[in-house]
Amino acid sequence: MAKMTEHRKLKKWVADMARMCRPDRIVWIDGSEAEKRCLEKEACATGEVIRLNKKKLPGCLYHRTAVNDVARTEGLTFICTKRKHNAGPTNNWMSPAKGYAKARKIFRNAMKGRTMYVIPFSMGPIGSPFSKIGIELTDSIYVVLNMRIMTRIGKDVLKSLGRDGEFTKCLHSKADLDIKRRLILHFPEDNTIWSVGSGYGGNVLLGKKCLSLRIASYLGKCEKWMAEHMLILGIEKPNGQIEYIAGAFPSACGKTNLAMLIPPKGLKKKGYKIWTVGDDIAWMRIDSDGRLWAVNPEAGFFGVAPGTNSKTNPNAVITSRKNTIFTNVLLKPDKTVWWEGGDGKTPSKGIDWMGRPWKPGMLDDNGNVIKGAHPNSRFTAPIGQCPTHTFRLDHHHGVPISAIILGGRRARLAPLVYESFDWEHGVYVGSTMASERTAAQVGKLGEVRRDPMAMLPFCGYNMADYFRHWLKMGKRMQKAPKIFHVNWFKTDKNGKILWPGFGDNLRVLEWVLGRCDKTAGAKKTPIGYMPGARDLDLTGLKLSPDTLKELLSIDKKEWGRELKEQEIFFKRFGSDLPPEILREHKALKKRLG
């Protein structure tokens, strides 16, 4: 395969990294089915993966990570820029010189006795003006098999790269999986990512969060486009017209479920159809028509398994029935899988995510229930298997975005939905996005976590400059998308969630598109435009007038406290915070009286 590229810089870089890591051999990945079969056979032989039941889960594999390696390690993730200020106050910073030096010590000889796989991959359709090419070097077949699903890989990528094309240099080694020798380093000024000491997807599938968000957000700022932690959803209206929405939500807010939603019975009669473009990342550019267009740079889903079932997300269940890699779920005796909150009865026994015999009701030494699947267990599945996947997934210009929705989990503060007054106000709304911790998350119950545009862990540069970039992009657009805020999780005083969510969220999205088309009514409130009781189609939904009133209510005392918390958050950015954000904050304060 190395003979198939005449890219001198690429070949030199691979040779340099091999001299440092010392693999026994180097294999260039061509992306063929024959190659896939060989890799799977080898991984099964070494125990890196287990082949699942061929009849019930055809083409599916099972994998376990190390016990200390089950999620993104944000504390060990760094942005390495020459100036600390360029990384900003919300990122961990390390100088490039120190980062390279620390990592080299761990990478040195890390691949001895192993194979270095060279994975040419494209984030986005190969050859699209949106797309970026990366080369990942890894000693993990698990990584190769996941990258096959999550990205476009192989010969065609090298052909597109040509003899001198630009690429992101991605180096990964499991090394010894020692958390004390684990680093995930991003060098935006060098277009480079080094990840060592981990085998977990979010840390090692370097095309995902590392390239598609942290590095791409920096490239987007420099090149005047946007890399966002957003789903992309197409809604086909009864007249056959399809409009597209991008949406940013922090974790535990139902982003994947929304991307694949099924219209409720009350709206199905109208003829709505849903098209899934992506569930996690959106790259957006201003096209020649002055509008914002978006692509999903990924080719698969890396979804959280627990809680995914035929009620919460039937399309995800269908998508993962074949050619899927399951990580850290329960392995049943018949070589199928199960997880808490999944379909079917709880199995009477199995092998848990740590490889131990498991039965329901088992307790640990502290009296806590031992779960069969890890709470962050995953499935990696091709997006082409999703029943709602769009034919425009590989469209080189992407899809036009009519609206951007921002969401969070707020028990009492935010109403069901409101529309920002304009782009600038919408950027302010996004900059103040937050969610409250649930019982399933580490930390104080109800504690507010700020997560602007759901990008706090993923912005590859100073977030104050990120806000400024959003403001500049809005000024460059001839017709900017309208920006909305939604909250599916508002509760009554007893803590009961008021809105049914899931497919019924389409009722809110219908109003959102109606506002974009100037066909839906709204009332002006201090926080933005909101629907009246008659502006939402609630056909077939048993929702009392009092409940709807509470869903659309604004508590000025709650908002007063919110404004004070926002001020504390904004102080982190000092004088770097764009004056437009402070101006919108003061204006809201005045409107609330």
C-alpha positions as CSV (number, residue, x, y, z in Angstrom):
1,M,0.0,0.0,0.0
2,A,2.9,2.4,0.7
3,K,3.8,2.1,-2.9
4,M,0.4,3.4,-3.9
5,T,1.1,6.9,-2.5
6,E,3.7,9.3,-3.8
7,H,3.1,11.7,-0.9
8,R,6.6,12.2,0.4
9,K,5.7,14.0,3.6
10,L,3.2,11.3,4.5
11,K,5.8,8.5,3.9
12,K,8.5,10.4,5.9
13,W,6.1,11.0,8.8
14,V,5.1,7.3,9.0
15,A,8.7,6.3,8.9
16,D,9.6,8.8,11.7
17,M,6.8,7.6,13.9
18,A,7.7,4.0,13.3
19,R,11.3,4.7,14.4
20,M,9.9,6.1,17.7
21,C,7.3,3.4,18.3
22,R,9.3,0.4,16.9
23,P,6.4,-1.8,15.6
24,D,7.3,-5.3,14.3
25,R,5.6,-4.4,11.0
26,I,3.6,-1.7,9.2
27,V,0.3,-2.4,7.5
28,W,-1.4,0.2,5.2
29,I,-5.2,-0.1,5.4
30,D,-6.8,-0.3,2.0
31,G,-10.5,-0.5,3.1
32,S,-11.4,-3.7,1.3
33,E,-13.8,-6.4,2.5
34,A,-11.0,-9.0,2.3
35,E,-8.9,-6.9,4.6
36,K,-11.7,-6.5,7.0
37,R,-12.2,-10.3,7.2
38,C,-8.5,-10.9,7.9
39,L,-8.4,-8.2,10.6
40,E,-11.5,-9.7,12.3
41,K,-10.0,-13.2,12.2
42,E,-6.8,-12.0,13.7
43,A,-8.6,-10.0,16.5
44,C,-10.8,-12.9,17.4
45,A,-7.7,-15.2,17.6
46,T,-6.0,-12.9,20.0
47,G,-9.1,-12.3,22.1
48,E,-9.2,-8.5,21.3
49,V,-12.8,-9.1,20.0
50,I,-15.3,-11.9,20.2
51,R,-17.5,-12.8,17.2
52,L,-21.2,-12.7,18.2
53,N,-24.1,-15.0,17.2
54,K,-24.0,-15.1,13.4
55,K,-27.7,-15.8,13.0
56,K,-29.0,-13.3,15.6
57,L,-26.3,-10.6,15.2
58,P,-24.7,-11.1,11.8
59,G,-21.4,-9.4,11.3
60,C,-21.3,-8.2,14.9
61,L,-18.3,-8.1,17.3
62,Y,-17.9,-7.7,21.1
63,H,-15.1,-5.9,22.8
64,R,-14.1,-5.0,26.4
65,T,-11.8,-2.1,27.3
66,A,-9.6,-2.0,30.4
67,V,-11.4,-1.4,33.6
68,N,-9.7,2.0,34.0
69,D,-10.4,3.0,30.4
70,V,-14.2,3.3,29.9
71,A,-14.8,7.0,29.0
72,R,-13.1,10.2,27.7
73,T,-10.4,11.3,30.1
74,E,-11.0,15.1,30.0
75,G,-8.4,15.7,32.8
76,L,-5.7,14.1,30.6
77,T,-6.8,15.9,27.4
78,F,-4.8,18.9,26.5
79,I,-4.7,21.7,23.9
80,C,-1.0,22.3,23.1
81,T,-0.5,25.9,21.8
82,K,2.5,28.1,21.9
83,R,0.5,30.7,24.0
84,K,-1.6,29.5,26.9
85,H,-4.1,32.3,26.1
86,N,-4.9,30.7,22.8
87,A,-6.2,27.6,24.6
88,G,-8.4,29.7,26.8
89,P,-9.6,29.2,30.4
90,T,-11.9,26.2,29.7
91,N,-9.2,23.9,28.3
92,N,-6.3,22.1,29.8
93,W,-3.1,23.6,28.3
94,M,0.4,22.3,27.7
95,S,3.1,23.8,25.6
96,P,3.8,21.9,22.4
97,A,7.4,21.4,23.4
98,K,6.4,19.8,26.7
99,G,3.6,17.8,25.2
100,Y,5.7,16.2,22.5
101,A,8.5,15.5,25.0
102,K,6.2,13.9,27.6
103,A,4.4,11.8,25.0
104,R,7.6,10.7,23.2
105,K,8.8,9.0,26.4
106,I,5.6,6.9,26.5
107,F,5.5,6.3,22.7
108,R,9.1,5.2,22.6
109,N,9.1,1.4,21.8
110,A,5.4,1.3,22.7
111,M,4.6,-0.8,19.6
112,K,7.3,-3.4,20.0
113,G,5.8,-6.9,19.3
114,R,2.8,-5.2,17.6
115,T,1.7,-4.0,14.2
116,M,1.4,-0.4,13.3
117,Y,-1.7,0.1,11.1
118,V,-1.8,3.2,8.8
119,I,-5.4,4.3,8.3
120,P,-6.0,6.9,5.6
121,F,-9.4,8.4,6.4
122,S,-11.7,11.2,5.3
123,M,-14.0,13.1,7.6
124,G,-16.9,13.9,5.3
125,P,-17.5,12.7,1.7
126,I,-14.2,12.0,-0.1
127,G,-13.3,15.0,-2.3
128,S,-16.0,17.4,-0.8
129,P,-14.9,21.0,-0.1
130,F,-16.2,20.4,3.4
131,S,-14.0,17.3,4.1
132,K,-10.7,16.9,5.8
133,I,-8.3,13.9,5.4
134,G,-6.4,12.4,8.4
135,I,-3.9,9.5,8.7
136,E,-4.2,7.6,11.9
137,L,-1.3,5.3,13.0
138,T,-2.5,2.8,15.6
139,D,-1.5,-0.5,17.2
140,S,-5.2,-1.5,17.8
141,I,-7.2,-3.7,15.4
142,Y,-10.3,-2.5,17.4
143,V,-9.5,1.1,16.4
144,V,-9.1,0.0,12.7
145,L,-12.4,-1.8,12.7
146,N,-14.2,1.1,14.4
147,M,-12.7,3.6,12.0
148,R,-14.0,1.5,9.1
149,I,-17.5,2.2,10.4
150,M,-17.1,5.8,11.6
151,T,-15.2,7.2,8.6
152,R,-14.4,6.7,4.9
153,I,-11.1,4.9,4.7
154,G,-8.6,3.3,2.4
155,K,-7.3,3.7,-1.2
156,D,-9.8,6.3,-2.4
157,V,-8.7,8.6,0.5
158,L,-5.0,8.3,-0.6
159,K,-6.0,9.0,-4.2
160,S,-7.8,12.2,-3.1
161,L,-4.9,13.2,-0.9
162,G,-2.6,13.1,-4.0
163,R,1.1,13.8,-3.8
164,D,1.1,16.9,-1.6
165,G,-2.4,17.3,0.0
166,E,-2.8,18.5,3.6
167,F,-3.6,15.9,6.3
168,T,-4.1,15.7,10.0
169,K,-1.3,13.6,11.6
170,C,-2.9,11.2,14.1
171,L,-0.8,8.9,16.2
172,H,-2.2,6.4,18.7
173,S,-0.8,3.6,20.8
174,K,-2.4,1.6,23.6
175,A,1.1,1.4,25.1
176,D,0.5,-0.2,28.6
177,L,-3.0,1.2,29.2
178,D,-1.6,2.8,32.4
179,I,-3.8,5.8,33.3
180,K,-0.7,7.5,34.8
181,R,0.8,7.3,31.4
182,R,-2.2,8.4,29.4
183,L,-2.3,11.6,27.3
184,I,-4.6,12.9,24.6
185,L,-2.8,15.8,23.1
186,H,-4.0,18.2,20.4
187,F,-1.6,20.5,18.5
188,P,-3.9,22.7,16.5
189,E,-1.0,24.9,15.1
190,D,0.6,21.7,13.8
191,N,-2.6,19.9,12.7
192,T,-1.5,17.0,14.9
193,I,-3.1,14.6,17.4
194,W,-1.2,12.3,19.7
195,S,-3.1,9.8,21.9
196,V,-1.4,7.3,24.1
197,G,-2.3,4.9,27.0
198,S,-6.0,4.4,26.1
199,G,-8.1,2.0,24.2
200,Y,-11.5,3.7,24.6
201,G,-13.2,5.0,21.5
202,G,-13.6,8.7,22.4
203,N,-9.8,8.9,23.2
204,V,-8.6,6.7,20.3
205,L,-10.9,7.1,17.3
206,L,-9.0,10.2,16.4
207,G,-11.3,11.2,13.6
208,K,-14.1,11.8,16.1
209,K,-13.9,14.3,18.9
210,C,-10.2,14.9,18.4
211,L,-10.2,15.9,14.7
212,S,-13.9,16.6,14.0
213,L,-14.3,19.0,16.9
214,R,-11.1,20.1,18.7
215,I,-8.8,20.4,15.6
216,A,-11.7,21.2,13.2
217,S,-13.0,24.0,15.4
218,Y,-9.6,25.7,15.2
219,L,-9.4,25.1,11.4
220,G,-12.9,26.4,11.0
221,K,-12.0,29.6,12.8
222,C,-9.0,30.1,10.5
223,E,-10.8,29.1,7.3
224,K,-14.2,30.8,8.2
225,W,-16.4,27.7,8.7
226,M,-17.9,26.0,11.8
227,A,-17.3,22.6,13.4
228,E,-20.1,21.9,15.9
229,H,-21.2,19.2,18.4
230,M,-24.6,19.0,16.6
231,L,-27.0,16.5,15.2
232,I,-28.4,17.2,11.7
233,L,-32.0,16.2,11.1
234,G,-34.2,16.5,7.9
235,I,-37.9,16.9,8.3
236,E,-40.0,16.2,5.2
237,K,-43.2,18.1,5.4
238,P,-46.6,17.0,4.0
239,N,-45.9,18.9,0.7
240,G,-42.7,16.9,0.1
241,Q,-40.3,19.8,1.0
242,I,-37.4,18.8,3.3
243,E,-36.0,21.3,5.8
244,Y,-33.0,20.7,7.9
245,I,-32.3,21.5,11.5
246,A,-29.0,21.3,13.4
247,G,-29.1,20.8,17.2
248,A,-26.6,21.1,20.0
249,F,-27.3,19.3,23.3
250,P,-25.0,18.3,26.2
251,S,-24.7,14.6,27.2
252,A,-27.8,12.9,28.6
253,C,-30.2,15.2,26.7
254,G,-31.4,12.7,24.0
255,K,-29.4,13.9,21.0
256,T,-29.2,10.5,19.2
257,N,-32.9,9.9,20.0
258,L,-33.9,13.2,18.4
259,A,-31.8,12.5,15.3
260,M,-33.7,9.3,14.7
261,L,-37.1,10.2,16.0
262,I,-40.3,8.6,14.8
263,P,-43.3,11.0,14.3
264,P,-46.1,10.5,16.9
265,K,-49.4,9.1,15.7
266,G,-51.1,12.5,15.9
267,L,-48.7,14.0,13.4
268,K,-48.1,10.9,11.2
269,K,-51.5,11.6,9.6
270,K,-50.0,14.8,8.2
271,G,-47.4,12.8,6.3
272,Y,-44.2,13.9,8.1
273,K,-41.0,11.9,7.5
274,I,-37.7,12.2,9.3
275,W,-34.3,11.9,7.6
276,T,-31.2,11.3,9.8
277,V,-28.1,13.2,8.5
278,G,-26.1,12.8,11.7
279,D,-26.4,12.4,15.4
280,D,-23.2,14.0,16.8
281,I,-21.1,16.4,14.6
282,A,-21.9,19.0,12.0
283,W,-19.4,20.9,9.8
284,M,-21.1,24.0,8.4
285,R,-20.0,26.5,5.7
286,I,-21.6,29.5,4.0
287,D,-22.4,28.5,0.4
288,S,-22.7,30.7,-2.7
289,D,-26.4,31.3,-1.8
290,G,-25.3,33.0,1.4
291,R,-27.0,30.3,3.5
292,L,-25.4,27.9,6.0
293,W,-24.9,24.4,4.7
294,A,-23.9,21.4,6.7
295,V,-22.4,17.9,6.4
296,N,-22.0,15.1,8.9
297,P,-18.3,14.3,8.7
298,E,-18.9,10.8,10.2
299,A,-20.2,7.6,8.5
300,G,-21.4,5.8,11.6
301,F,-22.9,6.1,15.1
302,F,-20.9,5.7,18.3
303,G,-23.9,5.5,20.6
304,V,-24.5,4.9,24.3
305,A,-26.1,1.5,24.7
306,P,-27.8,1.7,28.2
307,G,-31.3,3.1,27.9
308,T,-31.5,2.4,24.1
309,N,-34.5,0.3,23.4
310,S,-37.4,-0.1,21.0
311,K,-39.4,2.6,22.8
312,T,-36.7,5.2,23.3
313,N,-35.0,4.8,19.9
314,P,-36.4,2.0,17.7
315,N,-34.3,3.1,14.7
316,A,-31.1,2.7,16.7
317,V,-32.1,-0.8,17.7
318,I,-32.7,-1.7,14.1
319,T,-29.4,0.0,13.0
320,S,-27.3,-2.1,15.5
321,R,-28.7,-5.5,14.6
322,K,-25.8,-6.3,12.1
323,N,-22.3,-5.2,11.3
324,T,-22.0,-3.5,14.7
325,I,-19.2,-3.5,17.3
326,F,-20.5,-3.6,20.9
327,T,-18.2,-2.4,23.7
328,N,-18.5,-3.0,27.4
329,V,-22.0,-4.5,27.3
330,L,-23.2,-7.8,28.9
331,L,-22.3,-10.9,26.9
332,K,-25.1,-13.5,27.1
333,P,-24.5,-17.3,26.9
334,D,-25.9,-17.5,23.4
335,K,-23.3,-14.9,22.2
336,T,-25.9,-12.1,22.0
337,V,-25.7,-8.9,24.1
338,W,-27.8,-7.0,26.7
339,W,-27.6,-3.8,28.7
340,E,-29.6,-2.1,31.4
341,G,-32.6,-0.3,29.9
342,G,-32.5,-2.4,26.8
343,D,-35.0,-4.7,25.1
344,G,-36.1,-8.1,26.4
345,K,-36.1,-9.7,29.8
346,T,-33.1,-9.4,32.1
347,P,-31.0,-12.4,31.4
348,S,-30.6,-15.0,34.2
349,K,-26.8,-15.0,33.7
350,G,-24.0,-13.7,31.5
351,I,-20.4,-12.3,31.4
352,D,-20.3,-8.7,32.5
353,W,-18.3,-5.8,30.9
354,M,-15.3,-6.7,33.1
355,G,-15.3,-10.3,32.0
356,R,-16.8,-11.7,35.3
357,P,-19.7,-14.2,35.7
358,W,-22.9,-12.1,36.3
359,K,-26.4,-12.7,37.6
360,P,-29.1,-10.1,38.2
361,G,-29.2,-8.7,41.8
362,M,-25.5,-9.2,42.5
363,L,-24.1,-6.6,45.0
364,D,-20.6,-5.3,45.4
365,D,-18.8,-4.9,48.8
366,N,-20.6,-1.6,49.4
367,G,-24.1,-3.1,48.8
368,N,-24.5,-1.5,45.3
369,V,-26.1,-3.4,42.5
370,I,-23.5,-4.7,40.0
371,K,-24.5,-3.8,36.5
372,G,-24.0,-6.1,33.6
373,A,-23.1,-3.4,31.2
374,H,-21.0,-0.3,31.9
375,P,-23.2,2.9,32.0
376,N,-21.0,4.3,29.1
377,S,-21.0,1.1,27.1
378,R,-21.3,1.7,23.3
379,F,-22.4,0.4,19.9
380,T,-20.6,1.4,16.7
381,A,-22.9,1.0,13.7
382,P,-22.9,2.2,10.1
383,I,-25.3,5.1,9.5
384,G,-26.3,3.4,6.2
385,Q,-28.1,0.8,8.3
386,C,-30.4,3.4,9.9
387,P,-33.9,3.2,8.5
388,T,-34.1,7.0,8.4
389,H,-30.7,7.7,6.9
390,T,-30.8,10.3,4.2
391,F,-29.6,9.8,0.6
392,R,-27.9,13.2,1.0
393,L,-25.3,11.8,3.4
394,D,-22.6,11.8,0.7
395,H,-23.8,15.0,-1.0
396,H,-20.6,17.1,-1.4
397,H,-22.3,20.4,-0.5
398,G,-24.3,19.0,2.4
399,V,-27.8,20.3,3.3
400,P,-29.1,23.8,3.9
401,I,-29.8,24.6,7.6
402,S,-33.1,26.4,8.3
403,A,-32.8,26.4,12.1
404,I,-30.4,25.7,15.0
405,I,-31.8,24.4,18.2
406,L,-29.9,24.5,21.5
407,G,-31.0,22.5,24.5
408,G,-30.2,21.6,28.0
409,R,-31.7,19.8,31.0
410,R,-33.3,22.4,33.2
411,A,-35.9,21.3,35.8
412,R,-37.5,24.7,36.5
413,L,-35.8,27.5,34.5
414,A,-36.2,27.1,30.7
415,P,-39.6,26.8,29.0
416,L,-40.3,24.1,26.5
417,V,-39.1,26.2,23.6
418,Y,-38.3,29.8,22.7
419,E,-36.9,31.6,19.7
420,S,-34.0,34.1,19.9
421,F,-34.7,37.6,18.7
422,D,-31.9,37.5,16.1
423,W,-28.5,35.8,15.5
424,E,-26.6,37.9,18.0
425,H,-29.2,37.1,20.7
426,G,-29.0,33.4,19.7
427,V,-25.2,33.4,20.1
428,Y,-25.8,34.7,23.6
429,V,-28.4,32.0,24.3
430,G,-25.9,29.4,23.1
431,S,-23.1,30.9,25.2
432,T,-25.2,30.4,28.4
433,M,-26.3,26.8,27.7
434,A,-26.4,24.6,30.7
435,S,-27.6,21.3,32.1
436,E,-28.4,20.2,35.7
437,R,-26.7,17.0,36.9
438,T,-28.9,14.0,37.2
439,A,-28.7,11.2,39.8
440,A,-26.7,9.1,37.3
441,Q,-23.9,11.7,37.0
442,V,-21.0,12.4,39.3
443,G,-21.5,15.6,41.4
444,K,-24.2,17.4,43.3
445,L,-27.8,16.6,42.2
446,G,-29.2,19.7,40.4
447,E,-25.8,21.4,40.0
448,V,-25.7,23.6,36.9
449,R,-23.0,22.7,34.4
450,R,-22.3,25.4,31.8
451,D,-21.7,23.9,28.4
452,P,-21.9,26.6,25.7
453,M,-23.2,25.2,22.4
454,A,-22.4,21.7,24.0
455,M,-18.8,22.5,23.0
456,L,-17.0,23.1,26.4
457,P,-15.0,19.8,26.3
458,F,-14.5,20.0,22.5
459,C,-13.5,23.6,21.6
460,G,-9.9,23.5,20.4
461,Y,-9.1,27.1,21.2
462,N,-10.1,30.1,23.4
463,M,-13.9,29.9,23.9
464,A,-14.2,33.7,24.0
465,D,-12.8,33.7,20.4
466,Y,-15.2,30.8,19.6
467,F,-18.2,33.1,20.6
468,R,-16.6,35.9,18.4
469,H,-16.3,33.5,15.5
470,W,-20.1,32.7,15.7
471,L,-20.9,36.4,15.7
472,K,-18.7,37.0,12.7
473,M,-20.2,34.0,10.8
474,G,-23.7,35.5,11.4
475,K,-22.7,38.8,9.8
476,R,-21.3,37.0,6.8
477,M,-24.6,35.1,6.1
478,Q,-27.2,36.6,3.8
479,K,-29.9,34.4,5.5
480,A,-28.8,33.1,8.8
481,P,-30.7,30.2,10.4
482,K,-33.0,31.1,13.2
483,I,-31.8,30.0,16.6
484,F,-34.1,28.3,19.2
485,H,-33.7,26.9,22.7
486,V,-35.6,23.8,23.8
487,N,-36.0,22.0,27.1
488,W,-37.5,18.6,27.1
489,F,-36.9,18.1,30.8
490,K,-39.0,20.8,32.6
491,T,-40.6,19.3,35.8
492,D,-43.5,20.2,38.1
493,K,-42.9,20.9,41.8
494,N,-42.8,17.2,42.5
495,G,-40.0,16.6,40.1
496,K,-42.2,14.9,37.4
497,I,-41.1,15.7,33.8
498,L,-44.0,17.5,32.1
499,W,-43.3,16.9,28.4
500,P,-43.5,13.3,27.0
501,G,-40.4,13.8,24.8
502,F,-39.1,11.3,22.2
503,G,-41.3,11.4,19.0
504,D,-43.5,14.1,20.5
505,N,-40.6,16.5,20.2
506,L,-41.6,16.8,16.5
507,R,-44.5,18.9,17.7
508,V,-42.0,21.5,18.8
509,L,-39.9,21.2,15.7
510,E,-43.0,21.7,13.6
511,W,-43.4,25.1,15.3
512,V,-39.7,25.8,14.8
513,L,-40.0,25.3,11.1
514,G,-43.3,27.3,11.1
515,R,-41.4,30.2,12.5
516,C,-38.7,29.8,9.8
517,D,-41.4,29.9,7.1
518,K,-43.3,32.7,8.8
519,T,-46.5,30.5,9.1
520,A,-46.5,29.9,12.9
521,G,-47.6,32.4,15.5
522,A,-45.7,33.5,18.6
523,K,-45.7,36.0,21.4
524,K,-42.9,38.2,22.4
525,T,-41.5,37.6,26.0
526,P,-38.5,38.9,27.8
527,I,-36.4,35.8,26.9
528,G,-37.5,35.5,23.2
529,Y,-40.5,34.5,21.0
530,M,-42.6,31.7,22.4
531,P,-45.6,29.7,21.1
532,G,-49.0,30.3,22.5
533,A,-51.3,27.4,23.5
534,R,-52.8,27.2,20.0
535,D,-49.5,27.4,18.1
536,L,-48.4,23.8,18.9
537,D,-50.2,20.9,17.3
538,L,-51.0,18.6,20.3
539,T,-53.3,16.2,18.4
540,G,-53.5,12.8,20.1
541,L,-51.5,14.1,23.1
542,K,-53.1,14.0,26.5
543,L,-51.7,17.2,27.9
544,S,-53.8,19.4,30.2
545,P,-54.0,23.2,29.7
546,D,-52.4,23.7,33.1
547,T,-49.4,21.5,32.2
548,L,-48.9,23.3,28.9
549,K,-49.1,26.6,30.7
550,E,-46.4,25.5,33.1
551,L,-44.3,24.2,30.2
552,L,-44.4,27.7,28.6
553,S,-44.1,29.7,31.8
554,I,-41.2,32.1,32.8
555,D,-40.3,32.5,36.4
556,K,-38.6,35.9,36.8
557,K,-37.0,35.0,40.1
558,E,-35.5,31.8,38.6
559,W,-34.2,33.9,35.7
560,G,-32.8,36.4,38.2
561,R,-30.7,33.7,39.8
562,E,-29.7,32.4,36.3
563,L,-28.4,35.9,35.3
564,K,-26.1,36.0,38.4
565,E,-24.7,32.5,37.6
566,Q,-24.1,33.6,34.0
567,E,-22.1,36.6,35.2
568,I,-19.9,34.2,37.3
569,F,-19.3,32.1,34.2
570,F,-18.5,35.0,32.0
571,K,-15.9,36.3,34.4
572,R,-13.7,33.4,33.5
573,F,-13.1,35.0,30.1
574,G,-12.2,38.4,31.4
575,S,-11.8,41.1,28.8
576,D,-11.7,38.5,26.0
577,L,-15.5,38.1,26.2
578,P,-17.1,39.7,23.1
579,P,-19.0,42.9,24.1
580,E,-22.0,41.7,22.2
581,I,-22.4,38.9,24.7
582,L,-22.4,41.3,27.7
583,R,-24.7,43.6,25.8
584,E,-27.3,40.8,25.3
585,H,-26.9,39.9,29.0
586,K,-27.7,43.4,30.1
587,A,-30.6,43.7,27.7
588,L,-32.2,40.5,29.1
589,K,-31.7,41.8,32.7
590,K,-33.5,45.0,31.7
591,R,-36.4,43.1,30.0
592,L,-36.9,40.9,33.0
593,G,-37.1,44.0,35.1
